[in-house]
Amino acid sequence: MTKLRRGVSEIFPEQLDSKSPDDNFNERLAQSNQPLRIKFGIDPTGTDIHLGHSVVFRKLRDFQDAGHTAVLIIGDFTARIGDPTGKSEVRKQLTTQQVQQNAQTYLDQVRPILDFDTPGRLEIRYNSEWLSQLDLAKILDLLSTMTVGQMLAKEGFALRYEKEAPIYLHEFLYPIMQGYDSVAVEADVELGGTDQKFNLAVGRDLQRYFKQKPQFGLLMPILIGTDGVQKMSKSLGNYVGLSEDALTMYSKLEKIPDDLIIQYFELLTKLPLDGLPENPRERQKLLALDVVSQYHGKEAAKDAQKAALNLTGGNAKQADAVPEFSLTEVEFPAKLFYILNASGLCKSSSEARRQMQGGGVRLDGEQITDVNLIFDSIDDLNGRVLQLGKKKFVRLVG
Amino acid sequence: MTKLRRGVSEIFPEQLDSKSPDDNFNERLAQSNQPLRIKFGIDPTGTDIHLGHSVVFRKLRDFQDAGHTAVLIIGDFTARIGDPTGKSEVRKQLTTQQVQQNAQTYLDQVRPILDFDTPGRLEIRYNSEWLSQLDLAKILDLLSTMTVGQMLAKEGFALRYEKEAPIYLHEFLYPIMQGYDSVAVEADVELGGTDQKFNLAVGRDLQRYFKQKPQFGLLMPILIGTDGVQKMSKSLGNYVGLSEDALTMYSKLEKIPDDLIIQYFELLTKLPLDGLPENPRERQKLLALDVVSQYHGKEAAKDAQKAALNLTGGNAKQADAVPEFSLTEVEFPAKLFYILNASGLCKSSSEARRQMQGGGVRLDGEQITDVNLIFDSIDDLNGRVLQLGKKKFVRLVG
């Protein structure tokens, strides 16, 4: 129970003095003889997931570990139809194949987080299963459960209506579709970010309308990005991607600002918050090691830690300064000394060979002295860090 | 052309200086090589039609007579689903059978107005044909063509929103469904009362969205009722029903107030307005005779006129004063003299027989002297007027 509440921003409705399992979350958990159904919906529109997204997935895993069923809803229906007005960036129309691919990429990335294997712990559903079956009569029925006033009270809409920015009628349907997903899967709890409160509440209303027990909404905080200022987002560049290599991940995480780090521990690890190192630098390293371990395993995390140490001489601040060298102009197979020269780390091929023989060259922190070392393709080097002496680095990119 | 514009309140868009048949009604008529499709939609929710409804049907007939196709849309879809909130009187949920019956009754009543027989002049469509085929994707598409602001600008909604009276989301769909009917039947013109302007404009927008030529809206005035004050309506009692008997119809119409009568002539007859009698009483009689002829034929109309004259001694004002006598307590078969007594027209059965023999008794203006005249059932007398002497009347009702 304590574990399920770790990091949670809000559970609603939460009337702790009530004995009714409809509005007391503890009662609902206690009275349930069978696994609860914990809903979380994702949009298969993008493919790169970052630690910000992982917050809710980790909470979903907590429920799985407590014996409940994670019901992961893939919003393929809306992804396929897009936004008819074409005004929305996130509602581009995708083909069925694109949606399938995106969903698969999505699932691959969250595989380290969720329990995919224990029977009964994960149910993956595509919402086209029920949304494509809705006809006009049913849609009129769904729409009749809400008023224009309620919809316009929603933060996003209220602001736009006030500013006289156009709100297209179909936009009112999106919260209702998400709410109807809860009816379709008979959710007991729906997880979401704090920005999802309205939509989760619509789910409750619709479930009541269809004579189901209304779900609880469980809201998780929105993770602040590595810049310590804005919410983590790919477009802002302040993100740590779940599919990034161990060294990149480690390098980003070991620089998390101290005023943010407790929340990162709370939301991204299982470490007890009262046993953290007192030294800020040690806290950063522990966070980075723990999180990288989750996605790449303990060994790779330790290697990344070592490589990062080598890269920066122990000074994490330098890590952003690593310049990149594009391998696209290099003809493969290619010898390493050639790349040392081409990248500008050495002034000539002969200097490069000399430096290698003298022990001054490292690849991802590992000393390389074999001047004949050859790489077959760009993929063998992409993302790795090439180092000359103690202070000169380039990151090789494809 | 002049005929098509008789009584019309507004045609839109109407840019008379434009050469484009998309916004110049005359051009559209002139350029069309084939019959235009003139849409009118009806709700098969009630069954009794009155002269107020006939105004638009008569205009539809004008278009038929000009060689165009009347496309009569029966809104069976919405009638069958009703209003999910149950708040609307006119959106009660009806069974398919009820809808069919109502539609049939409706059609029977407008049979005297429309041309049902000339090939190609009438197309009857049920909107469930296309509305029941709509899925969520298509509905999102339709809804995306309009904004919340446009919808709330609609008179009925604006007022309610201002008053903070709840507007349910599904209500926004009704104008869109009506508009989509225009797309489905590819209407060139849609007829309606002046209160339908918004809905007809939605039809234009949707047709444009689906790359069709947008329809023209042709609005007819709302007929004022026989009280000369409020719009004609069954619930207000100021109506003349199309299925009422000739005498009832005549009696109501010969009392139309003089300040209303020109509009009645314009909207309910084909008589030239500049050749009407100068005497107000003669105008009333001409109007009544003409309209009754349309629904009951010339002979019946003349008979009704005679009966009405007998009823009132030529003084139309008395006609409202006809009291009613309910036949429900009378045991059938019943002799007429018995009813003369029971109704209070005569003080005893013997007086009744005497009056009949003396020629003082009339039924619907026809003298009855046979004291043995017997009626088998209530239906034989329901609605007829029983008269004693020149001044005493009762209307027999079932």
Interface residues (C-beta under 8 A of the other chain):
Chain A: F77 I81 D83 P84 T85 L131 S132 L134 D135 L136 A137 I139 L140 D141 L142 L143 S144 T145 M146 T147 V148 G149 M151 L152 F157 Y161 E164 P166 I167 Y168 L169 H170 F172 L173 I176 M177
Chain B: F77 I81 D83 P84 T85 L131 S132 L134 D135 L136 A137 I139 L140 D141 L142 L143 S144 T145 M146 T147 V148 G149 M151 L152 F157 Y161 E164 P166 I167 Y168 L169 H170 F172 L173 I176 M177
